């Protein structure tokens, strides 16, 4: 009782969240008791009530059984694997000898780990298999492996974002965009370009497919916020990345037939880049502009 009421009155918290998969009945009874005692914020539908957000546990990581994992070890493992993937990828542009390479690898590791943790519903246990100094620590059989995973959602989001940033820089170098101009004026120019291109253009279907997906972002974000579920947001980002990767083939910018057509495509790619950056920031990852 004291732990529930004291922080709100002494520390002036705007909200109070409890996370655990169990004790649902306990928190329900606690809410009823506090409401009966006259705490207005504890009544149903009143904010801020100390929310009970249920989370599943990380399987195979139990301090009681001596199989606990330190966060620093998990992060180090993710960074090493991200670094290895970057060295193997033909899309990596940062030189391994550059001091920035390790910084980027660190951010990529964090992005990968966060995406792995959030890409499934909250109540599904997270199964990790990590490699610590050459020794494999494994969760339950059939666990989701941080080392051998083929789902590279987090890395794919960062590579796609960096590629979109590179496109904007190339457009600036070609004179299609003003590097230091007024942002509102530049955006208005990009939007205006849509009205200057023919409606029967062959690329219209691909453009509309990307735009239609971008238009659903507010709904996806609202659902994630209301339901406290991030897996839908990760699926949205993964789908957007797939659409952008497909659009590269059908929506060339630097070799477009006209300037207005190039600008209209830049507008689409810029909206996609802004959306990806927002999603990465929401899940706690830093959007990278160069890989």
N, C-alpha and C positions, 0 to 999 in steps of 0.2 A: 504494500500500500504506500509506504513512504517513498520507495523508489519510483513509483508512478507519479505521485503528486509533487514531490520536492523539486525535481528538475524544472518543471513547468513554472513554478512560482519563484524559484531562486535563480535560475539561469536564463529565464525569459526565452525558452525555446519556442519556435513557431509551430513545431510539430514533433512527434515522438513516435518512433517506429521500432517495433520489436520484430526480430527475424528468428524464426525457428520453425521446424516442421511439426513439432509436437505442441502440447499445452494449449490447443485451440479452445477446449472447454474451460480451461483455467482463465484465459483472457476474456472469454465471454462472460463468465461469472464475475470477474473483476470489473468489467465495464458496467454490469448491472448493479453491483454494489456501490461503485463510485457515483453512478447516476442517482441511486436511492439516497446517498449521503448529501446530495445537492450539488455535485460538480457538473455544471452545465455542459462543459466541453466533453463529458463522457457519455452524453445522451446519444442515441443512434442518429446518424446523419449530421451530427454536429462536428465542426472542425475547430481546433485540432484535437481529435481523439487519438490516443496512443494506438496507432494502427498495428495490427498483427499480420505481418506479411510472411506467409509460409514459404520456406525454401527447403529443398532437398539438400542432403549432405554430399560431401565429396567422398565417394566410396574408396576404400583402401587407405584412407588417411584418418586414423583414429589414435589420438594421444593416449587413450586408456589402454589400447592394445600394443602400444609401442611402435606404431607405424605412422606417426604423425609426420607432416611435411612442413618445412619452413617456407614461408613465402619467398624469401630470397633465393632458395634453391630452385623453386618452380620458375621464378623469373629468369634466373641464370640459364636454366635448361631451355626456356623459350627463346632467349636471346641467342644462344649457341645454335639452335636449330634454324632460327630465322637468318642468322648469318650464313649458315651452310646453304640454305635455299637461295639467298641472294647471290652467292658466289656461283651457283649453278645456273641461275636464270640469265638468259640472253637479254632480258629487258632491263637489267641493272645498269645504271649509268654512273653511279658513284664509284670512284676508283677505290679498291681495297686498301691502298696505301694512304688514302685520304683520312685524316683524323675524324672527319664527319661520318665515315663508314660505320664505325662502331656506335656512334650516336644514333644513326638511322637504324642499325640492327637492333638496338635496344628498344626503340619505338615500335619497330616491326614486331618484335617479340611480345611486347605488351599488347599490341593490337591483336595479334594472333591468339594470345591467351584469353583476352577479354571476349573475343568472338567465340572461342571454344566454350567458354563458361556460360555465355548468354544465348547461344544459338538453339538451345533446347528449352522447353517450358520449365518454370521454376521448380515444379514438383518432381521432375525427372532427375534422379541422382547423376552427378557428374563423375565420370570414371576417368581417372588420369593414369597415364603411364609415362613417367619421366626418367631421364637418364642423368644420374648424379655422378660426375667424375668417372664415367665409364661403367658405373654400376646401375643396372636397370631396376627401378622400383615400380612394381606393377600393382594395379588395383585388381578387381575381380576379373574373372575370365570374360572375354568379350568386351573388355573395357575400351574406352575411347582413348587412343594413344596420342600423346603430345608429340611423340617422336615419329610415328609411322602414319599419322593421319593423312588421308588424301583430301580432306575437306580443308581447303586453304582460304576460306572466306575472308578472314582478316587481312591476309597478305594481298589477296586479289583486290580488296577495296582500296588499299593504299597504292598499289600499282596503277589502278585505274585513275585514282585521283591525281597522282603525279603525272600521268600521261596527259590528262586534261589540262593540268597547269602548263605542261610543256607546249601544248597546242596554242594556248593563249599567248605564251611568250613568242612563239613563231609567228603568230598573227600580228603581234606588235612589231616584230622585226620586218615583216612584209608591208607594214603601213596600213594594215586593215583595221587595227585598233590603235587608239592613242594610249601610250604608256602612262602618262601622268595627267591625263585630262580629267574633267569632272565625271564622276562615276554615274550620276543620274543622267547626265547628257549622253554618255556613252550607252547606257542601258536603253534610253529612249531611241537612240539611233538603231540599236539592234532590233528592238521591237518593231520599229517602223519598216525595217527591211523585209519583214514578213508580208507586208502589204504590197511590196514592189516585185514580188516573184510570181511567176505564172502558177495558177491553181492546178493545172494539169501536169505538173512536173513529175517525172518518174519516181523521184525519191520521196514523194509525199507520204506514202504508206509507212515507211520506216520512221520518218519524222513524227508522224502522228502517234505511232506506237510508243516512242520514247516520251513524248509530251503527255500522253494519256496516263502513263505510269507515274510520271512526275506529279500529275494533278492529284493522285491519290495519297500523296505524302501527308497532308494534314490529317486525313482520316486514320492512316496507319499510326502516326505519332500520337494522336488522341487515344486510340485504342491501347497503345503501349502504356500510356500514362494512367489511364483509368484502371486497367487490369493489372498493372505492375508486371507486365510481361514484355521482355525485350526480344524474344525469339521472332516475333512477327516483323520487328524492325530489321533484324538481321536478314530475314528472308527477303524483305523489300530491297535492301541494299544489294544483296546477291543478285536478285533479278535485274535491278537497275544496271549493275556492272555488266551482266550478260547482254543487255540491250545496247549499252554503249559500245561494248566490244564488237557487236554485230554492226552497229552504225558506222564504225570506222571504215568498213568496206564499201558502204553505199552512200555515205555523206562526206566525200572529200572536201576539205576546206581550202587548202592552199592551191589546189588545181581545179577549183570550181569554175563553171562556165561564165559566171558574172560575179561582180563584187557583192551585189545584193544577196545572191544565193549563198555566197561564202559567209556573209554577215548573219544571215538567218540560221545557218548551221552552227556558227559560233555561238549564237544565242542559246541554241538547244544544248550544246556541250557545256556552256557556262552554267546554265541552270542545273545540269546534271552534276557538275563539279561542286556547286554551292550546296546541293542537296547531300552529296556524299560527305562533304566536309562537316555539315551539320550533324549527320548521323554518326560520324566518327567521334565528334566532340561529345555527343550525347552519351555514347557508351564509354567515354573516358579515354579515348585514344587521340593523339595529336595528328591531325591531317598533315601528311608529308607532301611537299611540293616538288621534291627531287629525290629520286632513288638511284 
